[in-house]
Amino acid sequence: MPFDSLMNRLLSFVFALVLGAAVPAGAQPLPAPEIAARHYVLLDLTTGQTLAERDADAPADPASLTKLMTAYVVFGALRDKRLSLEQTLPVSQRAWDERKGDPSLMFINPTMTPKVDELLHGMIVQSGNDASVALAEGVAGSVENFVAMMNRQAQAWGLKNTNFVNVTGMTEPGHRSSARDIAVIASRIIQDFPEYYRYYSIREYTYNRIRQDNRNLLLRRDPSVDGMKTGYTAAAGYCLVASAVREFPNLGAGGNTPGPRRLLSVVMGTDSREARANESQKLLNWGFGAFDAIKLFDGGAAVVTPEVWTGARGQARLGPERDVVLAVPRGEASRLKTQVERTDPLVAPLAQGQRVGTLKIATAAGAPVGEVPLVVLEAVPEAGVFGRAWDALRLWIR
């Protein structure tokens, strides 16, 4: 029996045992809800998959979602010890001038010297444009220098639909991003700066005796939501990045051990504060309800052991470097199909970690679910002179 067929049968058997019931033929995921937004994307950050999207790469006015990148650059300065949370910063006339005609303020003035920690609260919880400018000047000396840092970071991540002109998100020519690019920025904050992500779950903040609520309504409505950022301008409409963590059954190699699963939604261009909250809630609920998070393989475990030519050993152990966890349509776990594509013939020497193949995973209907790089788990050195000569002859005959 071909290996791929054997693998499919084995996976089906294991998942059927774990799930405890047969899956009806033709099981389909719940249809994605209708989302009243110009652009949106839903990511499963646990598996790295995009679950739903519409016009996610279309350039758009990002409004105060811009402050996600502003925060990322500030967090980087904190990590690099170029700034500290207890450090105080001056409030320039430029930061003070942000008060003109804009309600998104922390309400600082040039007589104050707020701490970096206070300014981060003001920028993230209160969406203060004045706090954003004060932080940018504190990190880079000027807003212009800071904007250049933001754009260099966007370029380093390959965000082709993003260009920043300011640090606040006020509408200006050339200031743009996309739902997918915003999702990348948000996910990098969660991944790279977990110690600072806590700011995004704070529901209210008081500075200078002025209390302001976080505009993310889901922080009060859904206990699984712990961030992240709102935005609004007349050009952008009402926007929201929301992230939530809920438990999921970690099926497969690890058994039925509960584990956290994080989803991230970005909606841009809705009609109201209520709409951006409601549409985000729809996406999150659908993502958690329509998909199972399945652990397929343990990192470092061999998936295949193909023959190796001219090697000190006759076989190589190929598998994923990290645990393979995928979101699959609910009810499809026991019917997944796998296909191994790899280099053939494999000729030594093979270095540990060298990529030599791909494991492709699809639903029973053939819809792609994911691709996993297969690497050499243990190095295979060359054989001696006679071993190499013998295998060279075998390869020639072959």
Secondary structure, DSSP 4 states (H G I P E B T S, - for coil): --HHHHHHHHHHHHHHHHHTSPPPTT--PPPPPP--SSEEEEEETTTTEEEEEESTTS-B--GGGGHHHHHHHHHHHHHTTSS-TT-B----HHHHGGGTT--------TT---BHHHHHHHHHTS--HHHHHHHHHHHHSSHHHHHHHHHHHHHHTT-TT-B-S-SS----TT-BB-HHHHHHHHHHHHHH-TTTGGGGG--EEEETTEEEE-S-THHHH-TTEEEEEEEEETTTEEEEEEEEEEEEEEEETT-SEEEEEEEEEEEEEESSHHHHHHHHHHHHHHHHHHEEEEEEE-TT--SB--BEESBSSSB--EE-SS-EEEEEETT-GGG-EEEEEE-SSEES-B-TT-EEEEEEEE-TT--EEEEEEEEESS-B-B--HHHHHHHHHHHHH-
